[in-house]
Amino acid sequence: MKGFDEQAAVYDSVAHVQAQVVARLAGRLAGCPKRILEIGCGTGLLSAQLAARFPQAELVLTDISAQMLAQAERRLGARATYGFMDGQWPDVALGEFDLIASSLAFQWFDDLSGALERLGAMLAPGGVLAFATLGSKSFAAWRRAHEEMGLHCGLRDYAASESFPWPVGYACRFEAEFIEEMHADGRGFIRGMKELGAALSPPAHRPLGPGRFRALLARFSSGFTAQYEVIYAEIRRGNRKTI
């Protein structure tokens, strides 16, 4: 993704919420996986946690952004192997993994349901797909302002926790939490998204005209709290080959 490529060098300095999510996701991981695949490794925030928690495991890091992947390689060096890959369409030639992990990448998927099926099929018997992603209640105030003004919101629609597209035949569970990030105003929120490389709208979105954009920002001139709904999920494959 172009936005993430452009911001790879400065991503860590502005990824405050993302770092919190990584720490909380890593704290949920257990077991002794021999092979680990990370989807959307970015600059390696979660990768470093995986390397520290599972020092004997083979670590395969992948991302769709070449520049983000390069930053991860600078961080972990020879501790891992690296691959340019769209996590929605994983390379089955990589084989099976005891743990597939991902932090705040799945909300970018256009085919989340299919991606979970494909990734689940790459789990070794007893393996776990553990990930954090954004839920539909994220940025509710920003979305509500657009709706009240009759404007189309440029944010993507995220999966709802109560109707998540879990793959059939796996043991699945999740927990959700809200994390708040304060901004001086609405413009600060947009600037923050751009600094992360995350200001990517759906293909059909048309940017607001200057007048409507100013009117929208006026609603948040005295401050804006961005609320992230984070879903921490686990999909576990049975111990037998057939599930």
Secondary structure, 3 states (H helix, E strand, C coil): CHHHHHHCCCHHHHCHHHHHHHHHHHCCCCCCCCEEEECCCCCCHHHHHHHHHCCCCEEEEEECCHHHHHHHHHHHHHHCEEEECCCCCCCHHHCCEEEEEEECCHHHCCCHHHHHHHHHCCEEEEEEEEEEEECCCCCHHHHHHHHHCCCCCCCCCCCCHHHCCCCCCCEEEEEEEEEEEEECCHHHHHHHHHHHCCCCCCCCCCCCCHHHHHHHHHCCCCCEEEEEEEEEEEEECCCCCCC
